[in-house]
Amino acid sequence: MIMTNLELLQKTVLFKGSSSEELALVLGLFQERQIRPNATIFMEKMPAEALYIVKSGTVRVTMMAGEGEEMGLLLLGPGEFFGELALVQEDVRLVSARAETSVEILLLTRKDFQALLDLDPRTASRVLMTITKLLAMRVKAYSERLKDLLLL
């Protein structure tokens, strides 16, 4: 079954609790892209400019670990998102993302997210709270892993 872009946003945790009217406004800010299998979406150290939501297909998120060694971090499917740090800070990517299969994604640029902050501050602040909670969970998980590594 093919999901509409509106259904995709409804399914995505970032927009949980948003009304259909809020989602319709947000949807107008997203761009849709088709990506071929094995194509790079972005690479580590590239400028971070957008958040991505997977509509269909699979995306692999990796990080360089040493001399040319790639470490797999996440495998993402429909409804999942990545690149969220781009919405909150101007910086470079800390990871790389590549299409494992043919992928359809929706992307929201930082500039368009800033427009959302003006147009619908309530929805934008909900998105920021979700990103903040996600980052806090990741920091906690990574600090546990770091502790385990240090105790080896």
GIWOVEN-V400252 format. One line per field, one symbol per residue. burial: b if it has 16 or more other ideal C-beta (glycine too) atoms within 10 Angstrom, else e. A space follows every 10 residues. Layout:
# GIWOVEN-V400252
burial = ???
This chain:
# GIWOVEN-V400252
burial = eeeeeeebbe ebebbeebee ebbeebbebb eeeebeeeee bbeeeeebeb bbbbbebbbb bbeeeeeeee eebeebebbb bbbbbbbbee eebebbbbbe eebbbbbbbb ebbeebeeeb eebbebbbeb beeeeeeeee eeeeeeeeee ee
